[in-house]
Amino acid sequence: MNRYTLTIVIFIVLFAGCNPKKEVLFSGKTMGTIYHIKVVTQFFKNVKALKDQIEERLKEINRSMSIYRTDSEISRFNAEKSTDKKFYVSNDFLNVMIVAENIYKLTNGAWDGTIKPLADLWGFNGPAIIKTIPKKEEIKELLADLGFNKIEILENRYCRKKKASISLDLSSVAKGYAVDQVAEIIKTHGIENFLVEIGGEVYASGFKKDGRYWKVGINTPKKDASYDHVYKVVSLHNKAIATSGDYRNFFEIDGKRYSHVMDPKTGYPVTNGIVSASIMADTCTFADGLATAIMVLGREKGLELVDRLDNVECLIVVQEKDGTLIDYYSKGFKDK
């Protein structure tokens, strides 16, 4: 090695040593919640352009999926009363509908994106929860308006209702989809190591700045627990995790809890003892929807389903009558 080459090598080593990896954190608001993003960079990067692109993408998804916007794509679909007319949909809407149909079939209808009329009836879709129990007759009547199989996904980005009264609510997969889309944007900027979190749904790519796997906390599934109170910590590497629970959005009457997690087959909130279900999968869209489905399926059927699926793991937390929390893991979850 000559003197010139040695000088270059020394310069590169010194230069690299002066530019250690950094974790850059930024956040914002979307979908009625908050997002947090961490990116690992070795050289200084101005993240403003990245954040602006992400926020515009989140606005696009919200314009498509929000049931609270009358001009959103999903609201216009819900307002359509024809069973003959084909409804032209965006790529975002179509992508979510395809995953939704898959989860509906996988879970034998335990997850159902047409649950909106039922959630409306129980008072969970308004600005404030209405603490009333609907009449049995009202619930029974609405059950006839449920069923994701009453929607056709057609070629060339069209969907069609088989029943005019069908009404969609895709919120249990929309946040997960937004996480996946943000992850794709970050990758296009050449960033391989990052973490995206929207309202508790997470995708982790690569490693932290110290070269270790990302660590993600699962919230304690108790109504009086703060949002940052960690129940379990899991390691994530090129994986998503999403959690569904009944301990935030609910009301109580005479000491009985009625949660926003509905069983599409009975029309009532689930009462199987599951207070939290966390799903680890390759995409957050799928993890998000399946976590809700497991809440409905129950512990035994939920674990049986997850153990049949490739690259999917779960943690189910059941609350006993005395308040004790018991963990149930899929076969591979403990090793994560």
Protein Blocks (a to p, Z undefined) as FASTA:
>chain_A
ZZklmmmmmmmmmmmmmmccddddddddeehiacddddddfbdcdfklmmmmmmmmmmmm
mmmmmmkbmkbmklmmmmpccfkbccdddfklmmmmmmmmmmmmmnnomaccklmmmmmm
nopmbmbdcdddddfklmmmmmmmgcjklpccdehhiacdfbfkbccdfklmmmmmmmmm
mmmmmmmnopabdcddeehiacdehjafkopacdddddddbfkbcfklcfbdcddehiac
ddddfklbccdeehiacdfbdcfknopacfehpabdcdddfbfklmmmmmmmmmmnomml
mmmmmmmpghiacddddddfkopacddddfklmmZZ
